[in-house]
Amino acid sequence: MLREVLEWLRVKPDGTYVDATLGAGGHSEAIARKLTSGTIPMRPYGRLIGLDRDAQALAMGRERLKTFGAR
């Protein structure tokens, strides 16, 4: 399903994306990788916003995505 989601989204390096069911962050991690791949210096990064009602899931997602920093 991840491949299908990425194909459907057609992630652009400078786009804005919302994962409203962040969970463990698997889909968000794949999106974040596309947002940072091939980045040109001085070009703004895209934005990924992750949300989850479950505090434990949100913490897991934050941990998984921490290598991408806050952009």
PQR file with spaces between the fields and no chain letter, atoms N, CA, C, O and H, PARSE charges and radii, in Angstrom:
ATOM       1  N    MET     1       0.817   -1.197    0.000 -0.4000 1.5000
ATOM       2  CA   MET     1       0.000    0.000    0.000 -0.0000 2.0000
ATOM       3  C    MET     1       0.863    1.265    0.000  0.5500 1.7000
ATOM       4  O    MET     1       0.450    2.288   -0.545 -0.5500 1.4000
ATOM       5  N    LEU     2       2.038    1.209    0.594 -0.4000 1.5000
ATOM       6  CA   LEU     2       2.915    2.375    0.630 -0.0000 2.0000
ATOM       7  C    LEU     2       3.249    2.852   -0.781  0.5500 1.7000
ATOM       8  O    LEU     2       3.186    4.047   -1.069 -0.5500 1.4000
ATOM       9  H    LEU     2       2.373    0.377    1.037  0.4000 1.0000
ATOM      10  N    ARG     3       3.599    1.922   -1.651 -0.4000 1.5000
ATOM      11  CA   ARG     3       3.944    2.290   -3.030 -0.0000 2.0000
ATOM      12  C    ARG     3       2.780    3.005   -3.709  0.5500 1.7000
ATOM      13  O    ARG     3       2.975    4.008   -4.396 -0.5500 1.4000
ATOM      14  H    ARG     3       3.650    0.951   -1.417  0.4000 1.0000
ATOM      15  N    GLU     4       1.585    2.490   -3.516 -0.4000 1.5000
ATOM      16  CA   GLU     4       0.401    3.089   -4.131 -0.0000 2.0000
ATOM      17  C    GLU     4       0.153    4.501   -3.598  0.5500 1.7000
ATOM      18  O    GLU     4      -0.203    5.403   -4.356 -0.5500 1.4000
ATOM      19  H    GLU     4       1.427    1.675   -2.958  0.4000 1.0000
ATOM      20  N    VAL     5       0.340    4.682   -2.305 -0.4000 1.5000
ATOM      21  CA   VAL     5       0.152    6.011   -1.707 -0.0000 2.0000
ATOM      22  C    VAL     5       1.152    6.996   -2.296  0.5500 1.7000
ATOM      23  O    VAL     5       0.778    8.113   -2.655 -0.5500 1.4000
ATOM      24  H    VAL     5       0.629    3.949   -1.689  0.4000 1.0000
ATOM      25  N    LEU     6       2.408    6.603   -2.400 -0.4000 1.5000
ATOM      26  CA   LEU     6       3.426    7.497   -2.957 -0.0000 2.0000
ATOM      27  C    LEU     6       3.150    7.819   -4.422  0.5500 1.7000
ATOM      28  O    LEU     6       3.351    8.953   -4.855 -0.5500 1.4000
ATOM      29  H    LEU     6       2.712    5.696   -2.108  0.4000 1.0000
ATOM      30  N    GLU     7       2.694    6.838   -5.180 -0.4000 1.5000
ATOM      31  CA   GLU     7       2.340    7.092   -6.583 -0.0000 2.0000
ATOM      32  C    GLU     7       1.182    8.076   -6.672  0.5500 1.7000
ATOM      33  O    GLU     7       1.197    8.988   -7.498 -0.5500 1.4000
ATOM      34  H    GLU     7       2.531    5.917   -4.828  0.4000 1.0000
ATOM      35  N    TRP     8       0.185    7.892   -5.826 -0.4000 1.5000
ATOM      36  CA   TRP     8      -0.985    8.759   -5.853 -0.0000 2.0000
ATOM      37  C    TRP     8      -0.629   10.188   -5.442  0.5500 1.7000
ATOM      38  O    TRP     8      -1.125   11.146   -6.035 -0.5500 1.4000
ATOM      39  H    TRP     8       0.172    7.151   -5.155  0.4000 1.0000
ATOM      40  N    LEU     9       0.229   10.333   -4.431 -0.4000 1.5000
ATOM      41  CA   LEU     9       0.589   11.669   -3.951 -0.0000 2.0000
ATOM      42  C    LEU     9       1.487   12.433   -4.921  0.5500 1.7000
ATOM      43  O    LEU     9       1.421   13.660   -4.995 -0.5500 1.4000
ATOM      44  H    LEU     9       0.632    9.555   -3.950  0.4000 1.0000
ATOM      45  N    ARG    10       2.324   11.710   -5.662 -0.4000 1.5000
ATOM      46  CA   ARG    10       3.303   12.362   -6.548 -0.0000 2.0000
ATOM      47  C    ARG    10       4.068   13.437   -5.777  0.5500 1.7000
ATOM      48  O    ARG    10       4.025   14.618   -6.121 -0.5500 1.4000
ATOM      49  H    ARG    10       2.378   10.713   -5.601  0.4000 1.0000
ATOM      50  N    VAL    11       4.759   13.009   -4.743 -0.4000 1.5000
ATOM      51  CA   VAL    11       5.452   13.918   -3.818 -0.0000 2.0000
ATOM      52  C    VAL    11       6.439   14.808   -4.562  0.5500 1.7000
ATOM      53  O    VAL    11       7.285   14.329   -5.317 -0.5500 1.4000
ATOM      54  H    VAL    11       4.795   12.050   -4.464  0.4000 1.0000
ATOM      55  N    LYS    12       6.314   16.110   -4.335 -0.4000 1.5000
ATOM      56  CA   LYS    12       7.220   17.106   -4.909 -0.0000 2.0000
ATOM      57  C    LYS    12       8.133   17.599   -3.791  0.5500 1.7000
ATOM      58  O    LYS    12       7.672   17.765   -2.662 -0.5500 1.4000
ATOM      59  H    LYS    12       5.627   16.499   -3.721  0.4000 1.0000
ATOM      60  N    PRO    13       9.418   17.839   -4.071 -0.5600 1.5000
ATOM      61  CA   PRO    13      10.361   18.235   -3.028  0.2800 2.0000
ATOM      62  C    PRO    13       9.964   19.490   -2.259  0.5500 1.7000
ATOM      63  O    PRO    13      10.386   19.664   -1.116 -0.5500 1.4000
ATOM      64  N    ASP    14       9.165   20.365   -2.857 -0.4000 1.5000
ATOM      65  CA   ASP    14       8.772   21.592   -2.165 -0.0000 2.0000
ATOM      66  C    ASP    14       7.283   21.602   -1.796  0.5500 1.7000
ATOM      67  O    ASP    14       6.724   22.658   -1.501 -0.5500 1.4000
ATOM      68  H    ASP    14       8.822   20.224   -3.786  0.4000 1.0000
ATOM      69  N    GLY    15       6.651   20.441   -1.812 -0.4000 1.5000
ATOM      70  CA   GLY    15       5.222   20.347   -1.499 -0.0000 2.0000
ATOM      71  C    GLY    15       4.936   20.340   -0.007  0.5500 1.7000
ATOM      72  O    GLY    15       5.851   20.254    0.812 -0.5500 1.4000
ATOM      73  H    GLY    15       7.105   19.583   -2.052  0.4000 1.0000
ATOM      74  N    THR    16       3.665   20.430    0.337 -0.4000 1.5000
ATOM      75  CA   THR    16       3.205   20.339    1.720 -0.0000 2.0000
ATOM      76  C    THR    16       2.278   19.136    1.826  0.5500 1.7000
ATOM      77  O    THR    16       1.355   18.980    1.027 -0.5500 1.4000
ATOM      78  H    THR    16       2.921   20.499   -0.328  0.4000 1.0000
ATOM      79  N    TYR    17       2.532   18.282    2.825 -0.4000 1.5000
ATOM      80  CA   TYR    17       1.786   17.035    2.995 -0.0000 2.0000
ATOM      81  C    TYR    17       1.387   16.865    4.450  0.5500 1.7000
ATOM      82  O    TYR    17       2.140   17.221    5.356 -0.5500 1.4000
ATOM      83  H    TYR    17       3.282   18.408    3.474  0.4000 1.0000
ATOM      84  N    VAL    18       0.193   16.315    4.669 -0.4000 1.5000
ATOM      85  CA   VAL    18      -0.319   16.071    6.021 -0.0000 2.0000
ATOM      86  C    VAL    18      -0.615   14.586    6.171  0.5500 1.7000
ATOM      87  O    VAL    18      -1.347   14.002    5.372 -0.5500 1.4000
ATOM      88  H    VAL    18      -0.419   16.026    3.933  0.4000 1.0000
ATOM      89  N    ASP    19      -0.034   13.986    7.205 -0.4000 1.5000
ATOM      90  CA   ASP    19      -0.350   12.604    7.568 -0.0000 2.0000
ATOM      91  C    ASP    19      -1.176   12.702    8.844  0.5500 1.7000
ATOM      92  O    ASP    19      -0.629   12.865    9.934 -0.5500 1.4000
ATOM      93  H    ASP    19       0.560   14.461    7.854  0.4000 1.0000
ATOM      94  N    ALA    20      -2.484   12.603    8.703 -0.4000 1.5000
ATOM      95  CA   ALA    20      -3.392   12.787    9.845 -0.0000 2.0000
ATOM      96  C    ALA    20      -3.540   11.529   10.690  0.5500 1.7000
ATOM      97  O    ALA    20      -4.241   11.542   11.702 -0.5500 1.4000
ATOM      98  H    ALA    20      -2.928   12.470    7.817  0.4000 1.0000
ATOM      99  N    THR    21      -2.891   10.448   10.287 -0.4000 1.5000
ATOM     100  CA   THR    21      -2.870    9.207   11.073 -0.0000 2.0000
ATOM     101  C    THR    21      -1.421    8.743   11.148  0.5500 1.7000
ATOM     102  O    THR    21      -1.079    7.673   10.645 -0.5500 1.4000
ATOM     103  H    THR    21      -2.321   10.437    9.465  0.4000 1.0000
ATOM     104  N    LEU    22      -0.584    9.540   11.767 -0.4000 1.5000
ATOM     105  CA   LEU    22       0.863    9.315   11.783 -0.0000 2.0000
ATOM     106  C    LEU    22       1.253    7.919   12.243  0.5500 1.7000
ATOM     107  O    LEU    22       2.084    7.270   11.607 -0.5500 1.4000
ATOM     108  H    LEU    22      -0.862   10.410   12.175  0.4000 1.0000
ATOM     109  N    GLY    23       0.674    7.454   13.322 -0.4000 1.5000
ATOM     110  CA   GLY    23       1.012    6.115   13.817 -0.0000 2.0000
ATOM     111  C    GLY    23       2.505    5.966   14.030  0.5500 1.7000
ATOM     112  O    GLY    23       3.133    6.831   14.641 -0.5500 1.4000
ATOM     113  H    GLY    23      -0.001    7.980   13.838  0.4000 1.0000
ATOM     114  N    ALA    24       3.079    4.880   13.535 -0.4000 1.5000
ATOM     115  CA   ALA    24       4.514    4.630   13.699 -0.0000 2.0000
ATOM     116  C    ALA    24       5.361    5.434   12.716  0.5500 1.7000
ATOM     117  O    ALA    24       6.588    5.425   12.816 -0.5500 1.4000
ATOM     118  H    ALA    24       2.569    4.178   13.039  0.4000 1.0000
ATOM     119  N    GLY    25       4.733    6.126   11.771 -0.4000 1.5000
ATOM     120  CA   GLY    25       5.447    7.027   10.877 -0.0000 2.0000
ATOM     121  C    GLY    25       5.984    6.419    9.594  0.5500 1.7000
ATOM     122  O    GLY    25       6.801    7.047    8.922 -0.5500 1.4000
ATOM     123  H    GLY    25       3.736    6.134   11.690  0.4000 1.0000
ATOM     124  N    GLY    26       5.558    5.228    9.234 -0.4000 1.5000
ATOM     125  CA   GLY    26       6.073    4.575    8.026 -0.0000 2.0000
ATOM     126  C    GLY    26       5.804    5.341    6.744  0.5500 1.7000
ATOM     127  O    GLY    26       6.715    5.554    5.944 -0.5500 1.4000
ATOM     128  H    GLY    26       4.894    4.718    9.781  0.4000 1.0000
ATOM     129  N    HIS    27       4.564    5.754    6.543 -0.4000 1.5000
ATOM     130  CA   HIS    27       4.230    6.513    5.330 -0.0000 2.0000
ATOM     131  C    HIS    27       4.912    7.884    5.366  0.5500 1.7000
ATOM     132  O    HIS    27       5.423    8.355    4.350 -0.5500 1.4000
ATOM     133  H    HIS    27       3.825    5.580    7.193  0.4000 1.0000
ATOM     134  N    SER    28       4.915    8.515    6.534 -0.4000 1.5000
ATOM     135  CA   SER    28       5.555    9.823    6.656 -0.0000 2.0000
ATOM     136  C    SER    28       7.050    9.742    6.389  0.5500 1.7000
ATOM     137  O    SER    28       7.621   10.647    5.781 -0.5500 1.4000
ATOM     138  H    SER    28       4.500    8.132    7.360  0.4000 1.0000
ATOM     139  N    GLU    29       7.681    8.678    6.833 -0.4000 1.5000
ATOM     140  CA   GLU    29       9.114    8.511    6.577 -0.0000 2.0000
ATOM     141  C    GLU    29       9.381    8.448    5.073  0.5500 1.7000
ATOM     142  O    GLU    29      10.325    9.072    4.590 -0.5500 1.4000
ATOM     143  H    GLU    29       7.217    7.943    7.328  0.4000 1.0000
ATOM     144  N    ALA    30       8.579    7.719    4.345 -0.4000 1.5000
ATOM     145  CA   ALA    30       8.752    7.614    2.895 -0.0000 2.0000
ATOM     146  C    ALA    30       8.527    8.967    2.219  0.5500 1.7000
ATOM     147  O    ALA    30       9.247    9.327    1.288 -0.5500 1.4000
ATOM     148  H    ALA    30       7.811    7.212    4.737  0.4000 1.0000
ATOM     149  N    ILE    31       7.542    9.704    2.684 -0.4000 1.5000
ATOM     150  CA   ILE    31       7.287   11.038    2.134 -0.0000 2.0000
ATOM     151  C    ILE    31       8.452   11.962    2.455  0.5500 1.7000
ATOM     152  O    ILE    31       8.916   12.693    1.580 -0.5500 1.4000
ATOM     153  H    ILE    31       6.957    9.412    3.441  0.4000 1.0000
ATOM     154  N    ALA    32       8.934   11.941    3.697 -0.4000 1.5000
ATOM     155  CA   ALA    32      10.050   12.798    4.111 -0.0000 2.0000
ATOM     156  C    ALA    32      11.293   12.512    3.280  0.5500 1.7000
ATOM     157  O    ALA    32      12.025   13.437    2.926 -0.5500 1.4000
ATOM     158  H    ALA    32       8.557   11.347    4.408  0.4000 1.0000
ATOM     159  N    ARG    33      11.537   11.263    2.968 -0.4000 1.5000
ATOM     160  CA   ARG    33      12.693   10.917    2.124 -0.0000 2.0000
ATOM     161  C    ARG    33      12.565   11.563    0.742  0.5500 1.7000
ATOM     162  O    ARG    33      13.556   12.030    0.180 -0.5500 1.4000
ATOM     163  H    ARG    33      10.943   10.512    3.256  0.4000 1.0000
ATOM     164  N    LYS    34      11.372   11.588    0.208 -0.4000 1.5000
ATOM     165  CA   LYS    34      11.166   12.217   -1.101 -0.0000 2.0000
ATOM     166  C    LYS    34      11.279   13.740   -1.004  0.5500 1.7000
ATOM     167  O    LYS    34      11.713   14.388   -1.957 -0.5500 1.4000
ATOM     168  H    LYS    34      10.568   11.208    0.664  0.4000 1.0000
ATOM     169  N    LEU    35      10.899   14.307    0.123 -0.4000 1.5000
ATOM     170  CA   LEU    35      10.998   15.755    0.297 -0.0000 2.0000
ATOM     171  C    LEU    35      12.451   16.206    0.367  0.5500 1.7000
ATOM     172  O    LEU    35      12.764   17.340    0.004 -0.5500 1.4000
ATOM     173  H    LEU    35      10.546   13.781    0.896  0.4000 1.0000
ATOM     174  N    THR    36      13.340   15.337    0.828 -0.4000 1.5000
ATOM     175  CA   THR    36      14.738   15.729    0.986 -0.0000 2.0000
ATOM     176  C    THR    36      15.643   15.179   -0.103  0.5500 1.7000
ATOM     177  O    THR    36      16.817   15.544   -0.154 -0.5500 1.4000
ATOM     178  H    THR    36      13.086   14.416    1.123  0.4000 1.0000
ATOM     179  N    SER    37      15.138   14.310   -0.981 -0.4000 1.5000
ATOM     180  CA   SER    37      15.998   13.729   -2.022 -0.0000 2.0000
ATOM     181  C    SER    37      16.223   14.730   -3.145  0.5500 1.7000
ATOM     182  O    SER    37      15.288   15.365   -3.634 -0.5500 1.4000
ATOM     183  H    SER    37      14.184   14.013   -0.940  0.4000 1.0000
ATOM     184  N    GLY    38      17.470   14.854   -3.538 -0.4000 1.5000
ATOM     185  CA   GLY    38      17.811   15.738   -4.644 -0.0000 2.0000
ATOM     186  C    GLY    38      17.597   17.206   -4.339  0.5500 1.7000
ATOM     187  O    GLY    38      17.365   17.999   -5.252 -0.5500 1.4000
ATOM     188  H    GLY    38      18.229   14.338   -3.141  0.4000 1.0000
ATOM     189  N    THR    39      17.670   17.580   -3.079 -0.4000 1.5000
ATOM     190  CA   THR    39      17.435   18.970   -2.701 -0.0000 2.0000
ATOM     191  C    THR    39      18.558   19.865   -3.212  0.5500 1.7000
ATOM     192  O    THR    39      19.740   19.563   -3.045 -0.5500 1.4000
ATOM     193  H    THR    39      17.859   16.936   -2.338  0.4000 1.0000
ATOM     194  N    ILE    40      18.175   20.949   -3.825 -0.4000 1.5000
ATOM     195  CA   ILE    40      19.120   21.924   -4.358 -0.0000 2.0000
ATOM     196  C    ILE    40      19.426   22.935   -3.258  0.5500 1.7000
ATOM     197  O    ILE    40      18.504   23.407   -2.593 -0.5500 1.4000
ATOM     198  H    ILE    40      17.215   21.194   -3.961  0.4000 1.0000
ATOM     199  N    PRO    41      20.725   23.286   -3.044 -0.5600 1.5000
ATOM     200  CA   PRO    41      21.039   24.289   -2.024  0.2800 2.0000
ATOM     201  C    PRO    41      20.237   25.570   -2.241  0.5500 1.7000
ATOM     202  O    PRO    41      20.018   25.990   -3.377 -0.5500 1.4000
ATOM     203  N    MET    42      19.814   26.168   -1.174 -0.4000 1.5000
ATOM     204  CA   MET    42      19.045   27.415   -1.144 -0.0000 2.0000
ATOM     205  C    MET    42      17.602   27.229   -1.605  0.5500 1.7000
ATOM     206  O    MET    42      16.847   28.201   -1.657 -0.5500 1.4000
ATOM     207  H    MET    42      19.991   25.826   -0.251  0.4000 1.0000
ATOM     208  N    ARG    43      17.208   26.016   -1.936 -0.4000 1.5000
ATOM     209  CA   ARG    43      15.817   25.769   -2.314 -0.0000 2.0000
ATOM     210  C    ARG    43      15.072   25.321   -1.067  0.5500 1.7000
ATOM     211  O    ARG    43      15.575   24.472   -0.330 -0.5500 1.4000
ATOM     212  H    ARG    43      17.821   25.227   -1.893  0.4000 1.0000
ATOM     213  N    PRO    44      13.903   25.859   -0.812 -0.5600 1.5000
ATOM     214  CA   PRO    44      13.184   25.465    0.400  0.2800 2.0000
ATOM     215  C    PRO    44      12.756   24.007    0.363  0.5500 1.7000
ATOM     216  O    PRO    44      12.395   23.466   -0.682 -0.5500 1.4000
ATOM     217  N    TYR    45      12.807   23.393    1.531 -0.4000 1.5000
ATOM     218  CA   TYR    45      12.311   22.029    1.676 -0.0000 2.0000
ATOM     219  C    TYR    45      10.793   22.040    1.647  0.5500 1.7000
ATOM     220  O    TYR    45      10.154   23.061    1.900 -0.5500 1.4000
ATOM     221  H    TYR    45      13.100   23.832    2.380  0.4000 1.0000
ATOM     222  N    GLY    46      10.239   20.892    1.337 -0.4000 1.5000
ATOM     223  CA   GLY    46       8.800   20.735    1.468 -0.0000 2.0000
ATOM     224  C    GLY    46       8.444   20.628    2.943  0.5500 1.7000
ATOM     225  O    GLY    46       9.315   20.662    3.812 -0.5500 1.4000
ATOM     226  H    GLY    46      10.759   20.063    1.132  0.4000 1.0000
ATOM     227  N    ARG    47       7.168   20.500    3.207 -0.4000 1.5000
ATOM     228  CA   ARG    47       6.701   20.440    4.589 -0.0000 2.0000
ATOM     229  C    ARG    47       5.853   19.191    4.776  0.5500 1.7000
ATOM     230  O    ARG    47       4.999   18.868    3.951 -0.5500 1.4000
ATOM     231  H    ARG    47       6.460   20.473    2.501  0.4000 1.0000
ATOM     232  N    LEU    48       6.107   18.501    5.872 -0.4000 1.5000
ATOM     233  CA   LEU    48       5.339   17.321    6.246 -0.0000 2.0000
ATOM     234  C    LEU    48       4.809   17.545    7.653  0.5500 1.7000
ATOM     235  O    LEU    48       5.575   17.798    8.583 -0.5500 1.4000
ATOM     236  H    LEU    48       6.802   18.763    6.542  0.4000 1.0000
ATOM     237  N    ILE    49       3.505   17.452    7.800 -0.4000 1.5000
ATOM     238  CA   ILE    49       2.857   17.642    9.096 -0.0000 2.0000
ATOM     239  C    ILE    49       2.252   16.309    9.503  0.5500 1.7000
ATOM     240  O    ILE    49       1.444   15.737    8.771 -0.5500 1.4000
ATOM     241  H    ILE    49       2.883   17.247    7.045  0.4000 1.0000
ATOM     242  N    GLY    50       2.644   15.814   10.674 -0.4000 1.5000
ATOM     243  CA   GLY    50       2.131   14.542   11.172 -0.0000 2.0000
ATOM     244  C    GLY    50       1.236   14.748   12.380  0.5500 1.7000
ATOM     245  O    GLY    50       1.611   15.444   13.323 -0.5500 1.4000
ATOM     246  H    GLY    50       3.300   16.279   11.268  0.4000 1.0000
ATOM     247  N    LEU    51       0.061   14.150   12.355 -0.4000 1.5000
ATOM     248  CA   LEU    51      -0.908   14.263   13.451 -0.0000 2.0000
ATOM     249  C    LEU    51      -1.355   12.874   13.878  0.5500 1.7000
ATOM     250  O    LEU    51      -1.407   11.950   13.066 -0.5500 1.4000
ATOM     251  H    LEU    51      -0.244   13.585   11.588  0.4000 1.0000
ATOM     252  N    ASP    52      -1.676   12.737   15.147 -0.4000 1.5000
ATOM     253  CA   ASP    52      -2.270   11.498   15.630 -0.0000 2.0000
ATOM     254  C    ASP    52      -2.934   11.792   16.968  0.5500 1.7000
ATOM     255  O    ASP    52      -2.392   12.545   17.777 -0.5500 1.4000
ATOM     256  H    ASP    52      -1.634   13.488   15.807  0.4000 1.0000
ATOM     257  N    ARG    53      -4.093   11.211   17.207 -0.4000 1.5000
ATOM     258  CA   ARG    53      -4.810   11.402   18.474 -0.0000 2.0000
ATOM     259  C    ARG    53      -4.170   10.613   19.601  0.5500 1.7000
ATOM     260  O    ARG    53      -4.310   10.965   20.772 -0.5500 1.4000
ATOM     261  H    ARG    53      -4.534   10.600   16.550  0.4000 1.0000
ATOM     262  N    ASP    54      -3.472    9.552   19.248 -0.4000 1.5000
ATOM     263  CA   ASP    54      -2.850    8.665   20.225 -0.0000 2.0000
ATOM     264  C    ASP    54      -1.457    9.196   20.581  0.5500 1.7000
ATOM     265  O    ASP    54      -0.566    9.217   19.732 -0.5500 1.4000
ATOM     266  H    ASP    54      -3.359    9.266   18.297  0.4000 1.0000
ATOM     267  N    ALA    55      -1.273    9.620   21.821 -0.4000 1.5000
ATOM     268  CA   ALA    55       0.000   10.202   22.250 -0.0000 2.0000
ATOM     269  C    ALA    55       1.156    9.217   22.099  0.5500 1.7000
ATOM     270  O    ALA    55       2.265    9.617   21.745 -0.5500 1.4000
ATOM     271  H    ALA    55      -1.997    9.602   22.510  0.4000 1.0000
ATOM     272  N    GLN    56       0.912    7.952   22.360 -0.4000 1.5000
ATOM     273  CA   GLN    56       1.965    6.941   22.231 -0.0000 2.0000
ATOM     274  C    GLN    56       2.370    6.772   20.760  0.5500 1.7000
ATOM     275  O    GLN    56       3.557    6.669   20.451 -0.5500 1.4000
ATOM     276  H    GLN    56       0.012    7.627   22.648  0.4000 1.0000
ATOM     277  N    ALA    57       1.401    6.743   19.871 -0.4000 1.5000
ATOM     278  CA   ALA    57       1.692    6.639   18.439 -0.0000 2.0000
ATOM     279  C    ALA    57       2.448    7.875   17.964  0.5500 1.7000
ATOM     280  O    ALA    57       3.381    7.764   17.168 -0.5500 1.4000
ATOM     281  H    ALA    57       0.437    6.827   20.122  0.4000 1.0000
ATOM     282  N    LEU    58       2.055    9.037   18.441 -0.4000 1.5000
ATOM     283  CA   LEU    58       2.726   10.278   18.071 -0.0000 2.0000
ATOM     284  C    LEU    58       4.187   10.243   18.513  0.5500 1.7000
ATOM     285  O    LEU    58       5.071   10.666   17.768 -0.5500 1.4000
ATOM     286  H    LEU    58       1.297    9.127   19.087  0.4000 1.0000
ATOM     287  N    ALA    59       4.439    9.746   19.710 -0.4000 1.5000
ATOM     288  CA   ALA    59       5.810    9.632   20.209 -0.0000 2.0000
ATOM     289  C    ALA    59       6.627    8.668   19.342  0.5500 1.7000
ATOM     290  O    ALA    59       7.795    8.932   19.055 -0.5500 1.4000
ATOM     291  H    ALA    59       3.720    9.403   20.315  0.4000 1.0000
ATOM     292  N    MET    60       6.020    7.561   18.928 -0.4000 1.5000
ATOM     293  CA   MET    60       6.718    6.602   18.059 -0.0000 2.0000
ATOM     294  C    MET    60       7.043    7.238   16.709  0.5500 1.7000
ATOM     295  O    MET    60       8.138    7.056   16.176 -0.5500 1.4000
ATOM     296  H    MET    60       5.072    7.347   19.161  0.4000 1.0000
ATOM     297  N    GLY    61       6.095    7.975   16.167 -0.4000 1.5000
ATOM     298  CA   GLY    61       6.322    8.651   14.892 -0.0000 2.0000
ATOM     299  C    GLY    61       7.416    9.695   14.996  0.5500 1.7000
ATOM     300  O    GLY    61       8.263    9.800   14.108 -0.5500 1.4000
ATOM     301  H    GLY    61       5.206    8.122   16.600  0.4000 1.0000
ATOM     302  N    ARG    62       7.407   10.468   16.075 -0.4000 1.5000
ATOM     303  CA   ARG    62       8.456   11.476   16.285 -0.0000 2.0000
ATOM     304  C    ARG    62       9.833   10.825   16.334  0.5500 1.7000
ATOM     305  O    ARG    62      10.788   11.310   15.727 -0.5500 1.4000
ATOM     306  H    ARG    62       6.719   10.382   16.796  0.4000 1.0000
ATOM     307  N    GLU    63       9.917    9.723   17.063 -0.4000 1.5000
ATOM     308  CA   GLU    63      11.197    9.011   17.182 -0.0000 2.0000
ATOM     309  C    GLU    63      11.673    8.533   15.807  0.5500 1.7000
ATOM     310  O    GLU    63      12.846    8.681   15.467 -0.5500 1.4000
ATOM     311  H    GLU    63       9.142    9.328   17.557  0.4000 1.0000
ATOM     312  N    ARG    64      10.788    7.980   15.046 -0.4000 1.5000
ATOM     313  CA   ARG    64      11.147    7.454   13.723 -0.0000 2.0000
ATOM     314  C    ARG    64      11.576    8.560   12.768  0.5500 1.7000
ATOM     315  O    ARG    64      12.436    8.347   11.914 -0.5500 1.4000
ATOM     316  H    ARG    64       9.834    7.861   15.323  0.4000 1.0000
ATOM     317  N    LEU    65      10.982    9.732   12.909 -0.4000 1.5000
ATOM     318  CA   LEU    65      11.228   10.823   11.966 -0.0000 2.0000
ATOM     319  C    LEU    65      12.264   11.832   12.443  0.5500 1.7000
ATOM     320  O    LEU    65      12.536   12.807   11.742 -0.5500 1.4000
ATOM     321  H    LEU    65      10.284    9.905   13.603  0.4000 1.0000
ATOM     322  N    LYS    66      12.847   11.620   13.621 -0.4000 1.5000
ATOM     323  CA   LYS    66      13.746   12.628   14.185 -0.0000 2.0000
ATOM     324  C    LYS    66      14.969   12.894   13.314  0.5500 1.7000
ATOM     325  O    LYS    66      15.535   13.985   13.375 -0.5500 1.4000
ATOM     326  H    LYS    66      12.626   10.829   14.190  0.4000 1.0000
ATOM     327  N    THR    67      15.388   11.930   12.511 -0.4000 1.5000
ATOM     328  CA   THR    67      16.555   12.155   11.652 -0.0000 2.0000
ATOM     329  C    THR    67      16.295   13.212   10.582  0.5500 1.7000
ATOM     330  O    THR    67      17.236   13.751    9.999 -0.5500 1.4000
ATOM     331  H    THR    67      14.928   11.043   12.461  0.4000 1.0000
ATOM     332  N    PHE    68      15.035   13.507   10.326 -0.4000 1.5000
ATOM     333  CA   PHE    68      14.701   14.522    9.328 -0.0000 2.0000
ATOM     334  C    PHE    68      14.657   15.920    9.933  0.5500 1.7000
ATOM     335  O    PHE    68      14.622   16.907    9.198 -0.5500 1.4000
ATOM     336  H    PHE    68      14.271   13.069   10.799  0.4000 1.0000
ATOM     337  N    GLY    69      14.658   16.019   11.261 -0.4000 1.5000
ATOM     338  CA   GLY    69      14.633   17.306   11.935 -0.0000 2.0000
ATOM     339  C    GLY    69      13.320   18.029   11.729  0.5500 1.7000
ATOM     340  O    GLY    69      12.385   17.501   11.127 -0.5500 1.4000
ATOM     341  H    GLY    69      14.687   15.217   11.857  0.4000 1.0000
ATOM     342  N    ALA    70      13.269   19.233   12.235 -0.4000 1.5000
ATOM     343  CA   ALA    70      12.078   20.075   12.076 -0.0000 2.0000
ATOM     344  C    ALA    70      12.316   20.984   10.891  0.5500 1.7000
ATOM     345  O    ALA    70      13.194   21.847   10.915 -0.5500 1.4000
ATOM     346  H    ALA    70      14.029   19.661   12.724  0.4000 1.0000
ATOM     347  N    ARG    71      11.530   20.781    9.861 -0.4000 1.5000
ATOM     348  CA   ARG    71      11.703   21.607    8.652 -0.0000 2.0000
ATOM     349  C    ARG    71      10.395   22.247    8.298  0.5500 1.7000
ATOM     350  O    ARG    71      10.315   22.984    7.315 -0.5500 1.4000
ATOM     351  H    ARG    71      10.818   20.080    9.841  0.4000 1.0000
